[in-house]
């Protein structure tokens, strides 16, 4: 069936400062079909912004407004292909006020070899 990968940040308190939830390197000459998802540990009415970066270059940005309406942040996974030998970062920040809340980020995917 192939190899699978999984990364979980655990609960991380996120305030106004850009906070890293996931930060890892891929290896070999393979690529990953990845699915990212974030969730808040409680319902809040703040606005958050999260970024996915590959080798320091921002490739995805999403603003979550009034997260109390959507405590799971993204109700669908963000899918992307990640090449081998790449640094992957997922960061999050509260862009409405300096109050920290707990967030979790998950990346799951399947590895394909070139």
C-alpha positions as CSV (number, residue, x, y, z in Angstrom):
1,X,0.0,0.0,0.0
2,X,2.9,2.4,0.5
3,X,4.4,4.3,3.4
4,X,2.5,6.8,5.5
5,X,3.7,9.8,7.6
6,X,2.1,11.6,10.5
7,X,3.0,14.6,12.6
8,X,1.1,16.0,15.5
9,X,2.0,19.2,17.4
10,X,0.2,18.5,20.6
11,X,-1.5,21.4,22.2
12,X,0.5,24.6,21.8
13,X,-0.6,28.0,23.3
14,X,-0.7,30.6,20.6
15,X,-0.9,34.3,21.1
16,X,-0.1,37.3,18.9
17,X,3.5,36.1,18.2
18,X,3.8,33.8,15.2
19,X,4.1,30.4,16.8
20,X,5.4,27.3,15.2
21,X,3.1,24.3,15.5
22,X,5.0,21.9,13.1
23,X,8.6,22.2,11.9
24,X,10.3,19.2,10.3
25,X,12.4,18.1,7.3
26,X,11.5,15.6,4.7
27,X,14.2,13.2,3.5
28,X,15.2,11.1,0.5
29,X,14.1,11.5,-3.1
30,X,10.4,10.9,-2.3
31,X,7.5,13.2,-2.1
32,X,4.5,13.4,0.2
33,X,0.9,13.9,-0.6
34,X,0.1,15.8,2.7
35,X,-3.1,16.8,4.4
36,X,-2.8,19.5,7.1
37,X,-5.5,20.4,9.6
38,X,-5.6,22.6,12.7
39,X,-8.0,22.7,15.7
40,X,-8.5,24.9,18.8
41,X,-8.8,23.2,22.2
42,X,-11.8,25.5,23.0
43,X,-14.2,27.8,21.4
44,X,-12.9,31.4,21.0
45,X,-14.1,34.5,19.2
46,X,-10.6,35.6,18.0
47,X,-9.2,35.9,14.5
48,X,-6.2,33.7,13.7
49,X,-3.9,33.5,10.7
50,X,-1.9,30.4,9.8
51,X,0.9,29.8,7.3
52,X,2.5,26.8,5.7
53,X,6.0,27.4,4.5
54,X,8.3,25.1,2.4
55,X,12.0,26.0,2.8
56,X,11.0,29.3,4.3
57,X,8.8,30.3,1.4
58,X,5.1,30.9,2.3
59,X,3.0,28.6,0.1
60,X,-0.3,28.8,2.0
61,X,-2.0,31.5,4.2
62,X,-5.5,31.3,5.7
63,X,-7.2,33.7,8.0
64,X,-9.7,32.1,10.5
65,X,-12.3,34.8,11.5
66,X,-14.4,34.4,14.6
67,X,-13.2,31.0,15.3
68,X,-16.0,30.4,17.8
69,X,-18.1,29.6,14.8
70,X,-15.6,27.1,13.6
71,X,-13.6,25.7,16.6
72,X,-11.9,23.2,14.3
73,X,-10.1,26.0,12.4
74,X,-10.4,24.3,9.0
75,X,-13.2,21.9,8.6
76,X,-11.5,20.4,5.6
77,X,-7.8,19.4,5.2
78,X,-5.4,21.5,3.2
79,X,-3.8,19.2,0.7
80,X,-0.4,19.8,-1.0
81,X,2.5,17.9,-2.4
82,X,5.8,18.2,-0.5
83,X,9.0,17.4,-2.3
84,X,11.9,15.5,-0.7
85,X,14.7,17.4,1.0
86,X,12.3,20.1,2.2
87,X,11.8,22.0,5.5
88,X,8.1,22.2,6.3
89,X,6.7,24.7,8.8
90,X,3.2,25.5,10.0
91,X,2.8,28.6,12.1
92,X,-0.2,30.3,13.7
93,X,-0.8,33.7,15.3
94,X,-3.8,35.5,17.0
95,X,-4.3,38.6,14.8
96,X,-7.1,40.2,16.9
97,X,-5.8,40.3,20.4
98,X,-2.9,39.2,22.7
99,X,-4.8,36.3,24.3
100,X,-3.3,32.8,24.0
101,X,-5.4,29.7,23.3
102,X,-4.4,26.1,22.8
103,X,-4.2,24.8,19.2
104,X,-3.2,21.5,17.6
105,X,-1.8,20.9,14.1
106,X,-1.8,17.6,12.3
107,X,-0.2,16.5,9.1
108,X,-0.9,13.1,7.6
109,X,0.2,11.9,4.3
110,X,1.4,9.2,2.0
111,X,5.0,8.8,0.7
112,X,5.7,8.3,-3.0
113,X,9.1,7.5,-4.4
114,X,10.3,9.2,-7.5
